[in-house]
Amino acid sequence: MSMNAAPPSASTAMTEPMIEMNMTPLIDVMLVLIIMLIITIPRQNHAVNLNLPNGGKADTPDQVVTIDVDFDGTILWNGLAVPSRSKLEAKLLAVAAAPGRAEVHLRPNKLAAYKVVAGVMAAAQRCGVVNIGLVGNEQLI
């Protein structure tokens, strides 16, 4: 028995398909597309701008209104339930238009949904209430 040790012919090497693919251009294109996507996405900015006190002398307010936000989203105005968002905004407009210095104390329950509390603060800002403060923050820590 003899063995043929001749090198493979050139015709058999040309017919085999190339299995390996160059992935570098595909990865480069993908990275460029990801960077373009990140740059073009608009920034989400859901902020309620508040005017915070600057540490001056404390004036006693003429009127103090307490707004409680319960754990189930119920809004209480000085202990009485407010039936709708429009009634809350009407009361906030009355506080903003009242002569003298009126102050709103917002006391959210620690189990209250953030969107309800943020909605009350945004409504107060839209209605022109200038003096609003969060009361009872120690329960939120």
N, C-alpha and C positions, 0 to 999 in steps of 0.2 A: 504494500500500500504506500502510495506516495501522496504527499500533501502539496497542494498548489499554493505557494507563498507569493504570488504576484500581487502587486498593488491594484486596488480597484480601478477600473477603467474610468475615464473622464465622463463617459456617457451616463453611468449610473449615478455619479455625484451630482450632475446637473438636474436629474429628474426628481430628486428628493426635495420636498417643500421646506422652506425656512420656517422653523418653529418659533424662534425668538423674535420678539417685536421690540422696537426701541420705544420705551415708555416716557422718556424725558420730554419730548414735545407735548405729549398729552398732559403731563403733570404741569408743565409751564402754562399751558392754555387754561387749565382748570384753576390754578392759583391766580392768574390775571382776572378771570371771571369772578372769583370769590372776592377779590379786592375791589373790583368795580361794584359788585353788589353791596358790599359794606359801605362804600363811599356814598352810594346813591340812596340808601335807606334814610328817610328823614328821622330825626331824633324825636322821641316821644317825650313831651314835656307836659305833665299834668301837675301843675303846681298852683297853689293858692297863695298869692302874695299877701303878706300881712305886715302891717306897720307895727313893729315891736316898740315897747317903751324904751326911752333912752336913759332912764335912771334919774330923772328930775324929781322934784318934790311931788308927793302923792296928794292929789286933790280928792276930796270926797265926792262921789258922784251924786247927782240929784235923784237919779232913778237907777235901780239895779234890777235887771231882768235875768232870771235863771232859766236856762234851757237845758233840760236833761235828755239824754239819748239813752233809752233802755236797751237791754240786750237783744230784744226782738225787733228793734228799729223804731219803736214808738218814741215820738218826740213830745216832751212835756214842756209847756210854757208856764213857769211859776207853779208847777205841780198839776196843771190841767192839761189833758191830752189835746194835741193839735190834730184835727181830723185829716187835713190835707196839706200838701206842699204850698198851695196857693194861699191858704190861711196863714201859714208860717211867714210867707213873704209879705203878706199884708201887715202882719204884726211887726215885722222887722222894718218895713217902710215907716210905720207909725213911730217906732223908736228912733229911727234916723231923722225924722222930721220934728221930733219933740224938741221944744226949747230947753236950753240947759245942757248939762253933760249927762247923758245916759250911758250906762255900761251894761254889757251883756256878758254873763258868765255861762260858759258852755261846760257842762259836766257829763262827759260820755262814760257809760259803763265799760269796764274793761272787756266785756264780751260783745260789745256792739260792733257791727260791721263798719269797717273804715269808710266805705263809700257813703254811708248815711251821715257820719260825722263830717266828712269832707263836703258833702252836699249842703249841710247846714252852714258850714263856714263859707262856702262859695255863695250861698244865697244871701248871707249877711253882707258879704263884700259887694255883691251886685246891688243890694238895696241901699248901700251907702252907710252901713254901720261902721263907725270908726273905732270905737272902744269895745273890743271883744277879747276875752281871756279864757284860757282853759283852766278849769278848777278841778282838783282831785287827781293830779298827775301821779301822785305817789302810788296809786293803785295800779298804774300801768307798768311800773318797773318790775 
